[in-house]
Amino acid sequence: MKFDVVVVGAGPAGASCAYHLSGSGLRVLLLERERLPRFKLCAGCLSARTLRLLPEGYEGLLINRIRSGRLGFRALEEVRVEAEEDIAYIVDRRFFDHFLVKKAQERGVELVEAEFLGFEDEGGGYKVFSSKGSFRTEFVVGADGVRSRTAKLLGFKRKSSYRSLEFFTEGRLEEEVLIEIGWVKRGYLWLFPKGDGVSLGVATTGEEDLLKILGAYSNLRGLKYRHPKGWHIPFLEKEGDITLGEGRVLLVGDAAGMADPLLGEGIYYALLAGKLLSEAVLKEPSEPLRAYRRLLKPLLEELLYAGKIARLAYSFQRVAYKMGKGYALRSFYRVLKGEENYKDLYRRGWLAFLKHLTEEVFSGIFRRHERGNHRISL
Ligand SMILES: Cc1cc2nc3c(=O)[nH]c(=O)nc-3n(C[C@H](O)[C@H](O)[C@H](O)COP(=O)(O)OP(=O)(O)OC[C@H]3O[C@@H](n4cnc5c(N)ncnc54)[C@H](O)[C@@H]3O)c2cc1C
């Protein structure tokens, strides 16, 4: 069978790309190896700006609205900052992703639940192999997640990712999310509402024993511990991490490592990049990669700035906590709502960061000095 585009993977990136492509009359095949609706390990937190990217009819999918955030430091200190309006929403990925696929199908996208096995360049087009037969196509979109076979076949290797564990349990959080820093070297721990319960998770780039950390934290908060599931969150933080494809085989979402390196937010970027990829294919079918790179420039820049903030914030977590307590959390809410971006945050924040860092260094020296004097007087 012949298609214009074969999209591999029916997560937010693939569904978004397929939806926008078929709206323009192209014949699109969406290949998904799981039976839909399928489980996806995810806290399901959508920043408020994500709503702008969703097709009509999503309202019933928002199971919690978030109006405030708590930032904790090693469960020793905590600050709560309320927002004037919704800053985020929680969805169940099983139904959220399926909704996006159904919207794409309504526009004429053909869904085949089969595993993508590989492709062959036929010169001018591709032959795609799946567990349910082969298909001919002009373009291949690899939206097949963090372990993307498409990316592997192109010879790309994953550069950076968070290792994460998460479980769902009983608990109640009223319209708020809790982020804890200071538990891992680079990364954080989260407690988010999930319908009538909560999700507790932790992500790190380091080697810490995450099972132990989640166990200790659930004890501390009186949460019923359940055996967590693990997965990876790939992120982009340096120019060299960017791998968007080759020829007319293009990568999007986690397959291209498009989650943000500060928080691991991936759904917003997957949806947006899926849309931009469809524009690239439609506008410049002979050079889609060039067009895609150009259209993605602001998004990639955003991820690179989130990376700069992440490197500072996770290297000096006490300073990050102090800044969050002061004003940074409010600025961050504006990013979630799409009123500001990480570049603005970084540019405005780094001088203040240096100031806090200097204070922290001096107070550390002072504390050590005090302890030293104390020891002498004993
Ligand atoms: C523990 C955890 C918590 C997270 N929390 C959040 C959060 O709160 N908010 C947020 O924004 N992001 C979060 N993320 C990140 C987010 O889940 C991802 O960034 C997002 O799902 C990326 O979407 P995607 O469409 O690129 O990939 P995916 O959602 O992974 O979809 C890829 C699809 O491809 C299919 N597939 C794979 N291989 C094949 C194949 N060979 N053939 C056919 N189909 C295939 C898979 O079955 C899957 O359906 C979290 C991630 C983790 C691990």
The ligand as an SDF file (V2000), in Angstrom:
LIG
                    3D

 53 58  0  0  0  0  0  0  0  0999 V2000
    8.2340    8.6860   34.7550 C   0  0  0  0  0  0  0  0  0  0  0  0
    7.9760    9.7450   33.6980 C   0  0  0  0  0  0  0  0  0  0  0  0
    7.1920   10.8350   34.0140 C   0  0  0  0  0  0  0  0  0  0  0  0
    6.9590   11.8320   33.0450 C   0  0  0  0  0  0  0  0  0  0  0  0
    6.1570   12.8820   33.3720 N   0  0  0  0  0  0  0  0  0  0  0  0
    5.8840   13.8330   32.4460 C   0  0  0  0  0  0  0  0  0  0  0  0
    4.9800   14.8910   32.7380 C   0  0  0  0  0  0  0  0  0  0  0  0
    4.3890   14.9530   33.8040 O   0  0  0  0  0  0  0  0  0  0  0  0
    4.7800   15.8340   31.7840 N   0  0  0  0  0  0  0  0  0  0  0  0
    5.4020   15.7850   30.5670 C   0  0  0  0  0  0  0  0  0  0  0  0
    5.1920   16.6840   29.7480 O   0  0  0  0  0  0  0  0  0  0  0  0
    6.2600   14.7770   30.2590 N   0  0  0  0  0  0  0  0  0  0  0  0
    6.4900   13.7970   31.1530 C   0  0  0  0  0  0  0  0  0  0  0  0
    7.3070   12.7510   30.8270 N   0  0  0  0  0  0  0  0  0  0  0  0
    7.8970   12.7020   29.4840 C   0  0  0  0  0  0  0  0  0  0  0  0
    6.8490   12.2650   28.4610 C   0  0  0  0  0  0  0  0  0  0  0  0
    6.2340   11.0710   28.8920 O   0  0  0  0  0  0  0  0  0  0  0  0
    7.4800   12.0540   27.0810 C   0  0  0  0  0  0  0  0  0  0  0  0
    8.3500   13.1080   26.7910 O   0  0  0  0  0  0  0  0  0  0  0  0
    6.4010   11.9590   25.9950 C   0  0  0  0  0  0  0  0  0  0  0  0
    5.6170   10.8050   26.1590 O   0  0  0  0  0  0  0  0  0  0  0  0
    7.0320   11.9560   24.5910 C   0  0  0  0  0  0  0  0  0  0  0  0
    6.0570   11.6690   23.6210 O   0  0  0  0  0  0  0  0  0  0  0  0
    6.4210   10.8530   22.2960 P   0  0  0  0  0  0  0  0  0  0  0  0
    5.1790   10.8300   21.4760 O   0  0  0  0  0  0  0  0  0  0  0  0
    7.6490   11.3840   21.7080 O   0  0  0  0  0  0  0  0  0  0  0  0
    6.8040    9.3860   22.7850 O   0  0  0  0  0  0  0  0  0  0  0  0
    5.9160    8.2780   23.5180 P   0  0  0  0  0  0  0  0  0  0  0  0
    4.8320    8.9150   24.2900 O   0  0  0  0  0  0  0  0  0  0  0  0
    6.8750    7.4100   24.2330 O   0  0  0  0  0  0  0  0  0  0  0  0
    5.2610    7.4770   22.3170 O   0  0  0  0  0  0  0  0  0  0  0  0
    6.0210    6.6470   21.4860 C   0  0  0  0  0  0  0  0  0  0  0  0
    5.0850    5.5950   20.8900 C   0  0  0  0  0  0  0  0  0  0  0  0
    5.8150    4.8180   19.9310 O   0  0  0  0  0  0  0  0  0  0  0  0
    5.4400    3.4610   20.0560 C   0  0  0  0  0  0  0  0  0  0  0  0
    6.5300    2.6450   19.5040 N   0  0  0  0  0  0  0  0  0  0  0  0
    7.7930    2.5120   19.9660 C   0  0  0  0  0  0  0  0  0  0  0  0
    8.5080    1.6970   19.1810 N   0  0  0  0  0  0  0  0  0  0  0  0
    7.6770    1.2920   18.1930 C   0  0  0  0  0  0  0  0  0  0  0  0
    7.8350    0.4280   17.0660 C   0  0  0  0  0  0  0  0  0  0  0  0
    8.9900   -0.1900   16.8030 N   0  0  0  0  0  0  0  0  0  0  0  0
    6.7650    0.2370   16.2520 N   0  0  0  0  0  0  0  0  0  0  0  0
    5.5850    0.8590   16.4780 C   0  0  0  0  0  0  0  0  0  0  0  0
    5.3740    1.6870   17.5520 N   0  0  0  0  0  0  0  0  0  0  0  0
    6.4100    1.9030   18.3830 C   0  0  0  0  0  0  0  0  0  0  0  0
    5.2620    3.2770   21.5690 C   0  0  0  0  0  0  0  0  0  0  0  0
    4.4850    2.1550   21.8630 O   0  0  0  0  0  0  0  0  0  0  0  0
    4.5880    4.6120   21.9370 C   0  0  0  0  0  0  0  0  0  0  0  0
    3.1750    4.5170   21.8720 O   0  0  0  0  0  0  0  0  0  0  0  0
    7.5410   11.7290   31.7580 C   0  0  0  0  0  0  0  0  0  0  0  0
    8.3130   10.6100   31.4370 C   0  0  0  0  0  0  0  0  0  0  0  0
    8.5240    9.6220   32.3950 C   0  0  0  0  0  0  0  0  0  0  0  0
    9.3480    8.4180   32.0340 C   0  0  0  0  0  0  0  0  0  0  0  0
  1  2  1  0
  2  3  1  0
  2 52  2  0
  3  4  2  0
  4  5  1  0
  4 50  1  0
  5  6  2  0
  6  7  1  0
  6 13  1  0
  7  8  2  0
  7  9  1  0
  9 10  1  0
 10 11  2  0
 10 12  1  0
 12 13  2  0
 13 14  1  0
 14 15  1  0
 14 50  1  0
 15 16  1  0
 16 17  1  0
 16 18  1  0
 18 19  1  0
 18 20  1  0
 20 21  1  0
 20 22  1  0
 22 23  1  0
 23 24  1  0
 24 25  2  0
 24 26  1  0
 24 27  1  0
 27 28  1  0
 28 29  2  0
 28 30  1  0
 28 31  1  0
 31 32  1  0
 32 33  1  0
 33 34  1  0
 33 48  1  0
 34 35  1  0
 35 36  1  0
 35 46  1  0
 36 37  1  0
 36 45  1  0
 37 38  2  0
 38 39  1  0
 39 40  1  0
 39 45  2  0
 40 41  1  0
 40 42  2  0
 42 43  1  0
 43 44  2  0
 44 45  1  0
 46 47  1  0
 46 48  1  0
 48 49  1  0
 50 51  2  0
 51 52  1  0
 52 53  1  0
M  END
$$$$
